[in-house]
């Protein structure tokens, strides 16, 4: 279970999640959902935002302001249809015209997606 959670988190958050095949939705058997979600959350909370050349950073900026707006709308929608377990905020530095990725976000118990 722990190994599956680790690889699921990698698949979701690799390259800031900006991969066409990013596995951003996971279907998990009800009986293990809480334990599995907690394990993925531990990986999400270990994500460190920062400059791509910072060796301590594990996630860099989003590609542009347009994409950041799209991500912010997904964060709002996730909070509307499910339970935000961790993350859920987008950090931007508009003065420097730099968009920083949102912290890794986990939403569980999603009832529907539009």
Biopython code that builds the backbone (N, CA, C, O; Angstrom):
import numpy as np
from Bio.PDB.StructureBuilder import StructureBuilder

atoms = [
    (1, "UNK", "N", (0.829, -1.191, 0.000)),
    (1, "UNK", "CA", (0.000, 0.000, 0.000)),
    (1, "UNK", "C", (0.874, 1.257, 0.000)),
    (1, "UNK", "O", (0.608, 2.214, -0.728)),
    (2, "UNK", "N", (1.922, 1.237, 0.829)),
    (2, "UNK", "CA", (2.806, 2.401, 0.916)),
    (2, "UNK", "C", (3.516, 2.655, -0.410)),
    (2, "UNK", "O", (3.646, 3.799, -0.845)),
    (3, "UNK", "N", (3.972, 1.585, -1.044)),
    (3, "UNK", "CA", (4.658, 1.733, -2.325)),
    (3, "UNK", "C", (3.696, 2.239, -3.396)),
    (3, "UNK", "O", (4.065, 3.083, -4.213)),
    (4, "UNK", "N", (2.482, 1.735, -3.397)),
    (4, "UNK", "CA", (1.478, 2.203, -4.354)),
    (4, "UNK", "C", (1.193, 3.695, -4.153)),
    (4, "UNK", "O", (1.052, 4.441, -5.122)),
    (5, "UNK", "N", (1.108, 4.121, -2.896)),
    (5, "UNK", "CA", (0.863, 5.541, -2.596)),
    (5, "UNK", "C", (2.027, 6.404, -3.059)),
    (5, "UNK", "O", (1.824, 7.489, -3.604)),
    (6, "UNK", "N", (3.247, 5.923, -2.841)),
    (6, "UNK", "CA", (4.426, 6.679, -3.278)),
    (6, "UNK", "C", (4.410, 6.878, -4.799)),
    (6, "UNK", "O", (4.620, 7.987, -5.290)),
    (7, "UNK", "N", (4.161, 5.802, -5.528)),
    (7, "UNK", "CA", (4.166, 5.907, -6.986)),
    (7, "UNK", "C", (2.969, 6.698, -7.510)),
    (7, "UNK", "O", (3.076, 7.377, -8.531)),
    (8, "UNK", "N", (1.848, 6.617, -6.830)),
    (8, "UNK", "CA", (0.691, 7.434, -7.217)),
    (8, "UNK", "C", (1.019, 8.912, -7.046)),
    (8, "UNK", "O", (0.703, 9.723, -7.916)),
    (9, "UNK", "N", (1.653, 9.266, -5.926)),
    (9, "UNK", "CA", (2.037, 10.665, -5.687)),
    (9, "UNK", "C", (3.039, 11.134, -6.733)),
    (9, "UNK", "O", (2.927, 12.251, -7.239)),
    (10, "UNK", "N", (4.005, 10.304, -7.058)),
    (10, "UNK", "CA", (4.971, 10.675, -8.107)),
    (10, "UNK", "C", (4.253, 10.936, -9.432)),
    (10, "UNK", "O", (4.544, 11.912, -10.124)),
    (11, "UNK", "N", (3.321, 10.059, -9.774)),
    (11, "UNK", "CA", (2.606, 10.197, -11.044)),
    (11, "UNK", "C", (1.766, 11.468, -11.085)),
    (11, "UNK", "O", (1.603, 12.079, -12.141)),
    (12, "UNK", "N", (1.241, 11.855, -9.947)),
    (12, "UNK", "CA", (0.400, 13.052, -9.882)),
    (12, "UNK", "C", (1.248, 14.325, -9.936)),
    (12, "UNK", "O", (0.933, 15.243, -10.693)),
    (13, "UNK", "N", (2.315, 14.387, -9.144)),
    (13, "UNK", "CA", (3.031, 15.643, -8.941)),
    (13, "UNK", "C", (4.277, 15.826, -9.797)),
    (13, "UNK", "O", (4.883, 16.897, -9.759)),
    (14, "UNK", "N", (4.682, 14.818, -10.568)),
    (14, "UNK", "CA", (5.852, 14.953, -11.426)),
    (14, "UNK", "C", (5.680, 16.146, -12.361)),
    (14, "UNK", "O", (4.611, 16.334, -12.941)),
    (15, "UNK", "N", (6.721, 16.943, -12.505)),
    (15, "UNK", "CA", (6.715, 18.096, -13.415)),
    (15, "UNK", "C", (5.567, 19.060, -13.102)),
    (15, "UNK", "O", (4.904, 19.573, -14.002)),
    (16, "UNK", "N", (5.350, 19.292, -11.798)),
    (16, "UNK", "CA", (4.288, 20.187, -11.320)),
    (16, "UNK", "C", (2.900, 19.691, -11.708)),
    (16, "UNK", "O", (1.937, 20.455, -11.650)),
    (17, "UNK", "N", (2.782, 18.434, -12.099)),
    (17, "UNK", "CA", (1.498, 17.909, -12.546)),
    (17, "UNK", "C", (1.164, 18.328, -13.960)),
    (17, "UNK", "O", (0.072, 18.054, -14.458)),
    (18, "UNK", "N", (2.120, 19.004, -14.617)),
    (18, "UNK", "CA", (1.888, 19.494, -15.972)),
    (18, "UNK", "C", (2.353, 18.460, -16.996)),
    (18, "UNK", "O", (3.227, 18.719, -17.823)),
    (19, "UNK", "N", (1.748, 17.303, -16.910)),
    (19, "UNK", "CA", (2.027, 16.214, -17.835)),
    (19, "UNK", "C", (0.681, 15.762, -18.386)),
    (19, "UNK", "O", (-0.262, 15.558, -17.622)),
    (20, "UNK", "N", (0.585, 15.608, -19.672)),
    (20, "UNK", "CA", (-0.698, 15.235, -20.275)),
    (20, "UNK", "C", (-1.270, 13.955, -19.677)),
    (20, "UNK", "O", (-2.487, 13.774, -19.637)),
    (21, "UNK", "N", (-0.402, 13.081, -19.219)),
    (21, "UNK", "CA", (-0.870, 11.818, -18.648)),
    (21, "UNK", "C", (-0.811, 11.803, -17.125)),
    (21, "UNK", "O", (-0.811, 10.731, -16.521)),
    (22, "UNK", "N", (-0.760, 12.978, -16.494)),
    (22, "UNK", "CA", (-0.699, 13.025, -15.029)),
    (22, "UNK", "C", (-1.925, 12.324, -14.446)),
    (22, "UNK", "O", (-3.059, 12.620, -14.822)),
    (23, "UNK", "N", (-1.690, 11.415, -13.545)),
    (23, "UNK", "CA", (-2.769, 10.626, -12.937)),
    (23, "UNK", "C", (-3.383, 11.402, -11.785)),
    (23, "UNK", "O", (-3.167, 11.074, -10.619)),
    (24, "UNK", "N", (-4.147, 12.426, -12.117)),
    (24, "UNK", "CA", (-4.641, 13.318, -11.081)),
    (24, "UNK", "C", (-5.904, 12.817, -10.391)),
    (24, "UNK", "O", (-6.351, 13.409, -9.408)),
    (25, "UNK", "N", (-6.472, 11.749, -10.889)),
    (25, "UNK", "CA", (-7.651, 11.171, -10.239)),
    (25, "UNK", "C", (-7.352, 9.708, -9.921)),
    (25, "UNK", "O", (-6.927, 8.939, -10.784)),
    (26, "UNK", "N", (-7.580, 9.351, -8.683)),
    (26, "UNK", "CA", (-7.333, 7.979, -8.254)),
    (26, "UNK", "C", (-8.639, 7.378, -7.762)),
    (26, "UNK", "O", (-9.367, 7.997, -6.985)),
    (27, "UNK", "N", (-8.921, 6.195, -8.209)),
    (27, "UNK", "CA", (-10.067, 5.439, -7.701)),
    (27, "UNK", "C", (-9.497, 4.382, -6.769)),
    (27, "UNK", "O", (-8.682, 3.553, -7.172)),
    (28, "UNK", "N", (-9.935, 4.425, -5.517)),
    (28, "UNK", "CA", (-9.365, 3.555, -4.497)),
    (28, "UNK", "C", (-10.483, 2.768, -3.829)),
    (28, "UNK", "O", (-11.547, 3.308, -3.526)),
    (29, "UNK", "N", (-10.228, 1.499, -3.607)),
    (29, "UNK", "CA", (-11.204, 0.642, -2.942)),
    (29, "UNK", "C", (-11.592, 1.253, -1.602)),
    (29, "UNK", "O", (-10.731, 1.675, -0.829)),
    (30, "UNK", "N", (-12.878, 1.297, -1.335)),
    (30, "UNK", "CA", (-13.423, 1.952, -0.137)),
    (30, "UNK", "C", (-12.741, 1.477, 1.146)),
    (30, "UNK", "O", (-12.457, 2.288, 2.028)),
    (31, "UNK", "N", (-12.475, 0.174, 1.261)),
    (31, "UNK", "CA", (-11.920, -0.397, 2.493)),
    (31, "UNK", "C", (-10.510, 0.102, 2.805)),
    (31, "UNK", "O", (-10.103, 0.089, 3.967)),
    (32, "UNK", "N", (-9.766, 0.537, 1.808)),
    (32, "UNK", "CA", (-8.396, 1.019, 2.054)),
    (32, "UNK", "C", (-8.240, 2.508, 1.761)),
    (32, "UNK", "O", (-7.138, 3.050, 1.850)),
    (33, "UNK", "N", (-9.335, 3.163, 1.415)),
    (33, "UNK", "CA", (-9.269, 4.564, 0.967)),
    (33, "UNK", "C", (-8.642, 5.491, 2.009)),
    (33, "UNK", "O", (-7.796, 6.314, 1.658)),
    (34, "UNK", "N", (-9.029, 5.380, 3.265)),
    (34, "UNK", "CA", (-8.487, 6.292, 4.283)),
    (34, "UNK", "C", (-6.988, 6.096, 4.475)),
    (34, "UNK", "O", (-6.234, 7.067, 4.540)),
    (35, "UNK", "N", (-6.556, 4.841, 4.568)),
    (35, "UNK", "CA", (-5.131, 4.557, 4.759)),
    (35, "UNK", "C", (-4.322, 4.980, 3.527)),
    (35, "UNK", "O", (-3.242, 5.557, 3.651)),
    (36, "UNK", "N", (-4.851, 4.691, 2.360)),
    (36, "UNK", "CA", (-4.151, 5.052, 1.125)),
    (36, "UNK", "C", (-4.067, 6.572, 0.973)),
    (36, "UNK", "O", (-3.014, 7.108, 0.628)),
    (37, "UNK", "N", (-5.178, 7.261, 1.232)),
    (37, "UNK", "CA", (-5.191, 8.728, 1.146)),
    (37, "UNK", "C", (-4.185, 9.325, 2.111)),
    (37, "UNK", "O", (-3.458, 10.247, 1.742)),
    (38, "UNK", "N", (-4.122, 8.828, 3.327)),
    (38, "UNK", "CA", (-3.159, 9.344, 4.310)),
    (38, "UNK", "C", (-1.728, 9.163, 3.812)),
    (38, "UNK", "O", (-0.887, 10.039, 4.016)),
    (39, "UNK", "N", (-1.448, 8.040, 3.165)),
    (39, "UNK", "CA", (-0.099, 7.801, 2.647)),
    (39, "UNK", "C", (0.230, 8.753, 1.508)),
    (39, "UNK", "O", (1.347, 9.266, 1.440)),
    (40, "UNK", "N", (-0.721, 8.998, 0.611)),
    (40, "UNK", "CA", (-0.491, 9.945, -0.484)),
    (40, "UNK", "C", (-0.333, 11.361, 0.070)),
    (40, "UNK", "O", (0.487, 12.133, -0.428)),
    (41, "UNK", "N", (-1.107, 11.704, 1.088)),
    (41, "UNK", "CA", (-1.001, 13.020, 1.722)),
    (41, "UNK", "C", (0.404, 13.229, 2.293)),
    (41, "UNK", "O", (0.962, 14.319, 2.163)),
    (42, "UNK", "N", (0.977, 12.214, 2.916)),
    (42, "UNK", "CA", (2.343, 12.347, 3.452)),
    (42, "UNK", "C", (3.318, 12.711, 2.331)),
    (42, "UNK", "O", (4.201, 13.546, 2.527)),
    (43, "UNK", "N", (3.168, 12.104, 1.184)),
    (43, "UNK", "CA", (4.039, 12.430, 0.051)),
    (43, "UNK", "C", (3.751, 13.844, -0.456)),
    (43, "UNK", "O", (4.679, 14.587, -0.777)),
    (44, "UNK", "N", (2.482, 14.217, -0.530)),
    (44, "UNK", "CA", (2.118, 15.559, -0.988)),
    (44, "UNK", "C", (2.685, 16.628, -0.066)),
    (44, "UNK", "O", (3.141, 17.672, -0.532)),
    (45, "UNK", "N", (2.660, 16.375, 1.228)),
    (45, "UNK", "CA", (3.150, 17.360, 2.185)),
    (45, "UNK", "C", (4.670, 17.475, 2.182)),
    (45, "UNK", "O", (5.223, 18.413, 2.757)),
    (46, "UNK", "N", (5.343, 16.536, 1.543)),
    (46, "UNK", "CA", (6.801, 16.624, 1.462)),
    (46, "UNK", "C", (7.261, 17.440, 0.255)),
    (46, "UNK", "O", (8.453, 17.705, 0.104)),
    (47, "UNK", "N", (6.323, 17.838, -0.603)),
    (47, "UNK", "CA", (6.664, 18.653, -1.768)),
    (47, "UNK", "C", (7.154, 20.022, -1.289)),
    (47, "UNK", "O", (6.508, 20.662, -0.459)),
    (48, "UNK", "N", (8.287, 20.460, -1.811)),
    (48, "UNK", "CA", (8.862, 21.756, -1.449)),
    (48, "UNK", "C", (8.877, 22.644, -2.680)),
    (48, "UNK", "O", (9.543, 22.345, -3.670)),
    (49, "UNK", "N", (8.130, 23.744, -2.603)),
    (49, "UNK", "CA", (8.063, 24.685, -3.714)),
    (49, "UNK", "C", (9.309, 25.551, -3.756)),
    (49, "UNK", "O", (9.897, 25.869, -2.722)),
    (50, "UNK", "N", (9.701, 25.927, -4.963)),
    (50, "UNK", "CA", (10.841, 26.824, -5.059)),
    (50, "UNK", "C", (11.347, 26.973, -6.475)),
    (50, "UNK", "O", (10.776, 26.434, -7.422)),
    (51, "UNK", "N", (12.421, 27.710, -6.598)),
    (51, "UNK", "CA", (13.067, 27.957, -7.881)),
    (51, "UNK", "C", (13.581, 26.633, -8.433)),
    (51, "UNK", "O", (14.097, 25.812, -7.676)),
    (52, "UNK", "N", (13.451, 26.413, -9.735)),
    (52, "UNK", "CA", (13.895, 25.140, -10.316)),
    (52, "UNK", "C", (15.368, 24.806, -10.066)),
    (52, "UNK", "O", (15.742, 23.634, -10.078)),
    (53, "UNK", "N", (16.206, 25.819, -9.839)),
    (53, "UNK", "CA", (17.624, 25.558, -9.587)),
    (53, "UNK", "C", (17.947, 25.399, -8.101)),
    (53, "UNK", "O", (19.099, 25.160, -7.739)),
    (54, "UNK", "N", (16.940, 25.530, -7.246)),
    (54, "UNK", "CA", (17.133, 25.329, -5.814)),
    (54, "UNK", "C", (17.155, 23.827, -5.544)),
    (54, "UNK", "O", (16.161, 23.148, -5.800)),
    (55, "UNK", "N", (18.259, 23.298, -5.036)),
    (55, "UNK", "CA", (18.354, 21.853, -4.825)),
    (55, "UNK", "C", (17.355, 21.320, -3.794)),
    (55, "UNK", "O", (17.062, 20.124, -3.783)),
    (56, "UNK", "N", (16.831, 22.193, -2.929)),
    (56, "UNK", "CA", (15.852, 21.752, -1.939)),
    (56, "UNK", "C", (14.429, 21.734, -2.490)),
    (56, "UNK", "O", (13.534, 21.161, -1.870)),
    (57, "UNK", "N", (14.215, 22.352, -3.642)),
    (57, "UNK", "CA", (12.883, 22.414, -4.236)),
    (57, "UNK", "C", (12.578, 21.106, -4.958)),
    (57, "UNK", "O", (13.423, 20.561, -5.669)),
    (58, "UNK", "N", (11.375, 20.621, -4.766)),
    (58, "UNK", "CA", (10.940, 19.422, -5.489)),
    (58, "UNK", "C", (9.836, 19.752, -6.488)),
    (58, "UNK", "O", (9.413, 18.891, -7.259)),
    (59, "UNK", "N", (9.365, 21.011, -6.473)),
    (59, "UNK", "CA", (8.357, 21.459, -7.432)),
    (59, "UNK", "C", (8.636, 22.908, -7.771)),
    (59, "UNK", "O", (8.812, 23.739, -6.880)),
    (60, "UNK", "N", (8.675, 23.211, -9.057)),
    (60, "UNK", "CA", (8.957, 24.565, -9.509)),
    (60, "UNK", "C", (7.696, 25.313, -9.909)),
    (60, "UNK", "O", (6.589, 24.893, -9.573)),
    (61, "UNK", "N", (7.859, 26.418, -10.624)),
    (61, "UNK", "CA", (6.717, 27.252, -10.999)),
    (61, "UNK", "C", (5.882, 26.621, -12.100)),
    (61, "UNK", "O", (6.357, 25.780, -12.864)),
    (62, "UNK", "N", (4.635, 27.042, -12.162)),
    (62, "UNK", "CA", (3.780, 26.657, -13.282)),
    (62, "UNK", "C", (4.264, 27.368, -14.535)),
    (62, "UNK", "O", (5.040, 28.321, -14.459)),
    (63, "UNK", "N", (3.806, 26.906, -15.677)),
    (63, "UNK", "CA", (4.355, 27.376, -16.946)),
    (63, "UNK", "C", (4.048, 28.859, -17.217)),
    (63, "UNK", "O", (4.900, 29.569, -17.752)),
    (64, "UNK", "N", (2.849, 29.336, -16.858)),
    (64, "UNK", "CA", (2.524, 30.743, -17.101)),
    (64, "UNK", "C", (1.289, 31.153, -16.295)),
    (64, "UNK", "O", (0.664, 30.335, -15.621)),
    (65, "UNK", "N", (0.960, 32.437, -16.386)),
    (65, "UNK", "CA", (-0.157, 33.000, -15.628)),
    (65, "UNK", "C", (-1.482, 32.371, -16.057)),
    (65, "UNK", "O", (-2.348, 32.126, -15.218)),
    (66, "UNK", "N", (-1.644, 32.112, -17.340)),
    (66, "UNK", "CA", (-2.882, 31.500, -17.824)),
    (66, "UNK", "C", (-3.090, 30.135, -17.192)),
    (66, "UNK", "O", (-4.185, 29.808, -16.734)),
    (67, "UNK", "N", (-2.035, 29.351, -17.171)),
    (67, "UNK", "CA", (-2.159, 28.021, -16.572)),
    (67, "UNK", "C", (-2.405, 28.127, -15.070)),
    (67, "UNK", "O", (-3.168, 27.339, -14.510)),
    (68, "UNK", "N", (-1.772, 29.082, -14.423)),
    (68, "UNK", "CA", (-1.991, 29.273, -12.980)),
    (68, "UNK", "C", (-3.464, 29.562, -12.705)),
    (68, "UNK", "O", (-4.028, 29.043, -11.742)),
    (69, "UNK", "N", (-4.085, 30.383, -13.543)),
    (69, "UNK", "CA", (-5.515, 30.671, -13.395)),
    (69, "UNK", "C", (-6.353, 29.415, -13.544)),
    (69, "UNK", "O", (-7.324, 29.218, -12.814)),
    (70, "UNK", "N", (-5.978, 28.568, -14.489)),
    (70, "UNK", "CA", (-6.681, 27.305, -14.690)),
    (70, "UNK", "C", (-6.536, 26.411, -13.453)),
    (70, "UNK", "O", (-7.506, 25.801, -13.002)),
    (71, "UNK", "N", (-5.325, 26.344, -12.916)),
    (71, "UNK", "CA", (-5.097, 25.535, -11.722)),
    (71, "UNK", "C", (-5.899, 26.085, -10.547)),
    (71, "UNK", "O", (-6.494, 25.318, -9.790)),
    (72, "UNK", "N", (-5.918, 27.405, -10.390)),
    (72, "UNK", "CA", (-6.704, 27.992, -9.305)),
    (72, "UNK", "C", (-8.180, 27.621, -9.435)),
    (72, "UNK", "O", (-8.846, 27.377, -8.429)),
    (73, "UNK", "N", (-8.697, 27.577, -10.665)),
    (73, "UNK", "CA", (-10.108, 27.201, -10.845)),
    (73, "UNK", "C", (-10.319, 25.733, -10.478)),
    (73, "UNK", "O", (-11.360, 25.386, -9.921)),
    (74, "UNK", "N", (-9.351, 24.866, -10.781)),
    (74, "UNK", "CA", (-9.452, 23.461, -10.383)),
    (74, "UNK", "C", (-9.436, 23.324, -8.866)),
    (74, "UNK", "O", (-10.153, 22.492, -8.311)),
    (75, "UNK", "N", (-8.626, 24.134, -8.193)),
    (75, "UNK", "CA", (-8.576, 24.089, -6.731)),
    (75, "UNK", "C", (-9.927, 24.494, -6.134)),
    (75, "UNK", "O", (-10.405, 23.866, -5.189)),
    (76, "UNK", "N", (-10.534, 25.537, -6.684)),
    (76, "UNK", "CA", (-11.855, 25.964, -6.206)),
    (76, "UNK", "C", (-12.895, 24.868, -6.446)),
    (76, "UNK", "O", (-13.720, 24.581, -5.578)),
    (77, "UNK", "N", (-12.846, 24.259, -7.635)),
    (77, "UNK", "CA", (-13.808, 23.198, -7.960)),
    (77, "UNK", "C", (-13.611, 21.996, -7.046)),
    (77, "UNK", "O", (-14.587, 21.412, -6.574)),
    (78, "UNK", "N", (-12.367, 21.623, -6.792)),
    (78, "UNK", "CA", (-12.104, 20.510, -5.882)),
    (78, "UNK", "C", (-12.686, 20.749, -4.506)),
    (78, "UNK", "O", (-13.274, 19.846, -3.911)),
    (79, "UNK", "N", (-12.528, 21.951, -4.001)),
    (79, "UNK", "CA", (-13.074, 22.293, -2.687)),
    (79, "UNK", "C", (-14.603, 22.277, -2.704)),
    (79, "UNK", "O", (-15.233, 21.985, -1.687)),
    (80, "UNK", "N", (-15.198, 22.589, -3.853)),
    (80, "UNK", "CA", (-16.657, 22.606, -3.972)),
    (80, "UNK", "C", (-17.247, 21.198, -3.966)),
    (80, "UNK", "O", (-18.302, 20.974, -3.372)),
    (81, "UNK", "N", (-16.580, 20.249, -4.620)),
    (81, "UNK", "CA", (-17.170, 18.921, -4.812)),
    (81, "UNK", "C", (-16.589, 17.841, -3.898)),
    (81, "UNK", "O", (-17.065, 16.705, -3.914)),
    (82, "UNK", "N", (-15.581, 18.171, -3.112)),
    (82, "UNK", "CA", (-14.962, 17.160, -2.258)),
    (82, "UNK", "C", (-14.411, 17.773, -0.989)),
    (82, "UNK", "O", (-14.723, 18.909, -0.634)),
    (83, "UNK", "N", (-13.594, 17.002, -0.322)),
    (83, "UNK", "CA", (-12.954, 17.431, 0.914)),
    (83, "UNK", "C", (-11.478, 17.658, 0.657)),
    (83, "UNK", "O", (-10.763, 16.725, 0.293)),
    (84, "UNK", "N", (-11.004, 18.906, 0.844)),
    (84, "UNK", "CA", (-9.580, 19.197, 0.677)),
    (84, "UNK", "C", (-8.861, 18.654, 1.904)),
    (84, "UNK", "O", (-9.087, 19.110, 3.025)),
    (85, "UNK", "N", (-7.990, 17.670, 1.674)),
    (85, "UNK", "CA", (-7.270, 17.017, 2.767)),
    (85, "UNK", "C", (-5.976, 17.766, 3.074)),
    (85, "UNK", "O", (-5.590, 17.907, 4.235)),
    (86, "UNK", "N", (-5.314, 18.241, 2.030)),
    (86, "UNK", "CA", (-4.087, 19.021, 2.202)),
    (86, "UNK", "C", (-3.918, 19.928, 0.994)),
    (86, "UNK", "O", (-4.372, 19.601, -0.102)),
    (87, "UNK", "N", (-3.263, 21.073, 1.195)),
    (87, "UNK", "CA", (-3.036, 22.014, 0.096)),
    (87, "UNK", "C", (-4.278, 22.832, -0.192)),
    (87, "UNK", "O", (-5.044, 23.179, 0.707)),
    (88, "UNK", "N", (-4.459, 23.132, -1.479)),
    (88, "UNK", "CA", (-5.660, 23.847, -1.894)),
    (88, "UNK", "C", (-5.484, 25.324, -2.116)),
    (88, "UNK", "O", (-6.440, 26.008, -2.480)),
    (89, "UNK", "N", (-4.282, 25.841, -1.908)),
    (89, "UNK", "CA", (-4.043, 27.262, -2.111)),
    (89, "UNK", "C", (-3.019, 27.449, -3.219)),
    (89, "UNK", "O", (-2.088, 26.656, -3.361)),
    (90, "UNK", "N", (-3.200, 28.502, -4.001)),
    (90, "UNK", "CA", (-2.244, 28.817, -5.061)),
    (90, "UNK", "C", (-1.447, 30.042, -4.622)),
    (90, "UNK", "O", (-2.023, 31.043, -4.197)),
    (91, "UNK", "N", (-0.157, 29.962, -4.724)),
    (91, "UNK", "CA", (0.712, 31.064, -4.325)),
    (91, "UNK", "C", (1.263, 31.733, -5.566)),
    (91, "UNK", "O", (1.874, 31.084, -6.414)),
    (92, "UNK", "N", (1.045, 33.025, -5.669)),
    (92, "UNK", "CA", (1.570, 33.760, -6.814)),
    (92, "UNK", "C", (2.332, 34.976, -6.335)),
    (92, "UNK", "O", (2.036, 35.536, -5.279)),
    (93, "UNK", "N", (3.306, 35.374, -7.112)),
    (93, "UNK", "CA", (4.087, 36.571, -6.831)),
    (93, "UNK", "C", (3.951, 37.466, -8.056)),
    (93, "UNK", "O", (4.819, 37.486, -8.928)),
    (94, "UNK", "N", (2.845, 38.206, -8.105)),
    (94, "UNK", "CA", (2.545, 39.000, -9.293)),
    (94, "UNK", "C", (3.525, 40.160, -9.466)),
    (94, "UNK", "O", (3.764, 40.598, -10.592)),
    (95, "UNK", "N", (4.097, 40.664, -8.365)),
    (95, "UNK", "CA", (5.055, 41.759, -8.483)),
    (95, "UNK", "C", (6.265, 41.353, -9.318)),
    (95, "UNK", "O", (6.807, 42.154, -10.080)),
    (96, "UNK", "N", (6.673, 40.116, -9.166)),
    (96, "UNK", "CA", (7.831, 39.621, -9.926)),
    (96, "UNK", "C", (7.399, 38.944, -11.224)),
    (96, "UNK", "O", (8.228, 38.428, -11.975)),
    (97, "UNK", "N", (6.083, 38.953, -11.479)),
    (97, "UNK", "CA", (5.527, 38.273, -12.657)),
    (97, "UNK", "C", (5.952, 36.809, -12.688)),
    (97, "UNK", "O", (6.280, 36.253, -13.736)),
    (98, "UNK", "N", (5.934, 36.221, -11.529)),
    (98, "UNK", "CA", (6.322, 34.831, -11.399)),
    (98, "UNK", "C", (5.157, 34.079, -10.762)),
    (98, "UNK", "O", (4.592, 34.521, -9.762)),
    (99, "UNK", "N", (4.816, 32.964, -11.339)),
    (99, "UNK", "CA", (3.727, 32.156, -10.805)),
    (99, "UNK", "C", (4.328, 30.921, -10.154)),
    (99, "UNK", "O", (5.019, 30.134, -10.801)),
    (100, "UNK", "N", (4.060, 30.766, -8.890)),
    (100, "UNK", "CA", (4.570, 29.623, -8.146)),
    (100, "UNK", "C", (3.481, 28.564, -8.100)),
    (100, "UNK", "O", (2.302, 28.871, -7.922)),
    (101, "UNK", "N", (3.883, 27.343, -8.260)),
    (101, "UNK", "CA", (2.917, 26.244, -8.253)),
    (101, "UNK", "C", (2.139, 26.210, -6.955)),
    (101, "UNK", "O", (2.632, 26.642, -5.914)),
    (102, "UNK", "N", (0.925, 25.695, -7.019)),
    (102, "UNK", "CA", (0.194, 25.499, -5.770)),
    (102, "UNK", "C", (0.844, 24.358, -5.013)),
    (102, "UNK", "O", (1.406, 23.443, -5.615)),
    (103, "UNK", "N", (0.768, 24.413, -3.707)),
    (103, "UNK", "CA", (1.250, 23.251, -2.970)),
    (103, "UNK", "C", (0.485, 22.023, -3.436)),
    (103, "UNK", "O", (-0.658, 22.124, -3.881)),
    (104, "UNK", "N", (1.106, 20.893, -3.333)),
    (104, "UNK", "CA", (0.445, 19.652, -3.738)),
    (104, "UNK", "C", (-0.880, 19.537, -2.991)),
    (104, "UNK", "O", (-0.920, 19.647, -1.766)),
    (105, "UNK", "N", (-1.937, 19.319, -3.717)),
    (105, "UNK", "CA", (-3.279, 19.309, -3.149)),
    (105, "UNK", "C", (-3.903, 17.929, -3.284)),
    (105, "UNK", "O", (-3.814, 17.297, -4.337)),
    (106, "UNK", "N", (-4.526, 17.476, -2.228)),
    (106, "UNK", "CA", (-5.260, 16.216, -2.240)),
    (106, "UNK", "C", (-6.707, 16.518, -1.864)),
    (106, "UNK", "O", (-6.971, 17.131, -0.830)),
    (107, "UNK", "N", (-7.632, 16.087, -2.702)),
    (107, "UNK", "CA", (-9.060, 16.224, -2.443)),
    (107, "UNK", "C", (-9.622, 14.806, -2.398)),
    (107, "UNK", "O", (-9.368, 14.003, -3.296)),
    (108, "UNK", "N", (-10.378, 14.507, -1.360)),
    (108, "UNK", "CA", (-10.973, 13.171, -1.251)),
    (108, "UNK", "C", (-12.495, 13.278, -1.209)),
    (108, "UNK", "O", (-13.068, 14.363, -1.112)),
    (109, "UNK", "N", (-13.110, 12.132, -1.283)),
    (109, "UNK", "CA", (-14.579, 12.041, -1.181)),
    (109, "UNK", "C", (-15.268, 12.976, -2.175)),
    (109, "UNK", "O", (-16.226, 13.671, -1.837)),
    (110, "UNK", "N", (-14.761, 12.977, -3.401)),
    (110, "UNK", "CA", (-15.340, 13.814, -4.456)),
    (110, "UNK", "C", (-16.681, 13.232, -4.857)),
    (110, "UNK", "O", (-16.801, 12.037, -5.129)),
    (111, "UNK", "N", (-17.691, 14.096, -4.891)),
    (111, "UNK", "CA", (-19.044, 13.630, -5.206)),
    (111, "UNK", "C", (-19.340, 13.717, -6.700)),
    (111, "UNK", "O", (-20.089, 12.896, -7.227)),
    (112, "UNK", "N", (-18.765, 14.698, -7.386)),
    (112, "UNK", "CA", (-18.991, 14.827, -8.825)),
    (112, "UNK", "C", (-17.979, 15.795, -9.387)),
    (112, "UNK", "O", (-17.400, 16.599, -8.656)),
    (113, "UNK", "N", (-17.771, 15.719, -10.656)),
    (113, "UNK", "CA", (-16.900, 16.664, -11.356)),
    (113, "UNK", "C", (-17.672, 17.239, -12.530)),
    (113, "UNK", "O", (-18.409, 16.524, -13.210)),
    (114, "UNK", "N", (-17.500, 18.541, -12.765)),
    (114, "UNK", "CA", (-18.203, 19.146, -13.895)),
    (114, "UNK", "C", (-17.259, 19.327, -15.054)),
    (114, "UNK", "O", (-17.661, 19.824, -16.106)),
]
sb = StructureBuilder()
sb.init_structure("model")
sb.init_model(0)
sb.init_chain("A")
sb.init_seg("    ")
for serial, (resi, resn, name, xyz) in enumerate(atoms, 1):
    if name == "N":
        sb.init_residue(resn, " ", resi, " ")
    sb.init_atom(name, np.array(xyz, "f"), 0.0, 1.0, " ", f" {name:<3s}", serial, name[0])
structure = sb.get_structure()
